[in-house]
Every structure is written in C-alpha cells, then in structure tokens.
C-alpha cells in the first residue's frame, strides 16, 4: 500500500512513527505555514519534526527537536542580551544552517528537505507542501502575529479574529506532492491542529482538488476529544473563528474531500452528526501514549 500522510506538529509525529512501522511506502506532506526566519536562519518546525520522527531522532519528552540536544547556542544568545523565546537546540541549529545555506544557493525546499532526510537516515521521504513561500499569520485585537509569535512567544493568549495563510494565493504543490497523491492508495490526515497545521497545507492552490480527485480513500484522525484537543490551541482557535471545537467541526473543515474520520471512543455520540456531513466515522482509542498505541492507531487508519 502506498500511503501519503499530511502532517504538522508533535501529534502527527506519533502517527507517522506508527505508520512507518507497518507501511513500506510512506510519503509525508508537511506543513510549511509555521516556517519562519530567526537569528538569520530559515526554520521549518513541522518539516523537521516529521524528518526527525522518521529518522528515529526525535526528543522523546518534548516531541520536537532532537534527543540529547543541548542549548548552549540559545544560552549564549541570552547572555548577549538577545531574544531567546524560540529555543533552537545546538544539533537542530546545524540542520537550520544547512537548510539556509542551500536555499540561498537556489536549491528548492523540497530538494533541501530530501538531502537532509537522507543524511539523517529518515526511513521515508518528507515533502514540504509547497516550495513557495507560505506563512500562517494570526490576526488579533493587538495586531497580526506570525504563528510562532502567537503560540510560542505569547502562549496563545490573544483573542483571535482571523487566521491568514499568507502567500497561499500563489503557492502551488510541487511535482513531487502531485505525483505522490496521484499514486496513493490511502491518504491520511494526521491528528493535528486543523487550523494551523493541516489548514496551511489545504490552502495551497489546488490541494483540495488533488485530494478529492486522487482516487485514494482519504482518512483523517481527529485531534479532538470532547470540546478540546489533546494539546495545543486548536480548540481556542476553532471556537474564536466560529467553528465548532470538536470532531464534528473537524469533519466540517475536511468534508469536501474526506471519506472517513477516526474519532476517540469518548466521542461516539458524535458519529451520526459526522456521517450527516457525508463522512464515515470510525471509533477507537486515539490517545497515543506508547509506541504500541502509535502502531495500533496506524493499523486502524489503514483498515478498509
């Protein structure tokens, strides 16, 4: 089975690890909306999280960054009086240096990501959702903030009035993304924030059409349990944007191309409402505490 997974964030990384254990041909399409420049370096958090997960290098506690990493660079910046709200580990710094240098020579982000993945020993390819510049910005009553400023620096405390995917109107999927979706037997939307992790991928021009016409079954795992997510600002963002903050709301955001939504057993009462949207519903335990949980959930996702 050829599987394509749309991914962004630490929840996605867990399911990617599970899929990688039972699928021989897995391609990851990663969110680029949280990419940004910091300390003169181009950082791609979601792309890096997916790459490190598939290389077996992820920090097992934080879920992001590299295991065993140190933060001497960050500490030295603080000693020099610089802002350090975005903590970049020393090993992670090396990845960003290589990425930035290659991009400055004109190498597309897709090729840069492939080169880094191979060097790190990632078991499966990770594709940025686009080589075009696309950023997620959050409009608040205090002004517009890049997603990293809104969530990492400010802890998501601002009231949100709008989320923008800047550059989406001209961003297009790469040939590699189009090819992977055309050949897929199953497309999986990982359990990630539907607004800031999956939303930017879907905002790429023509992406929704590719998903609706790819011929593969498209399955999503809801990141919500009850009226909130396992982690992160998804519930707050959905609520403040007027979207129902539960699995029904997730289904409504994907219903134009989604065939099946996997929800937690605690949300079994929502199945009928989800199916009214034209989306089949599968109930299981979606919390992934252990590697066994990751593999079990991956098996449910791939089950016909």
Helices and strands as residue ranges (DSSP letters): E 2-7, H 10-22, E 25-30, E 36-38, E 41-43, H 45-54, H 72-79, H 90-104, H 109-120, E 125-128, E 135-140, E 143-146, H 147-148, I 149-153, E 160-166, H 175-183, E 186-189, H 199-203, H 207-213, E 217-221, E 224-225, E 228-229, H 234-240, H 247-254, E 260-264, G 265-270, H 271-276, E 280-284, H 291-302
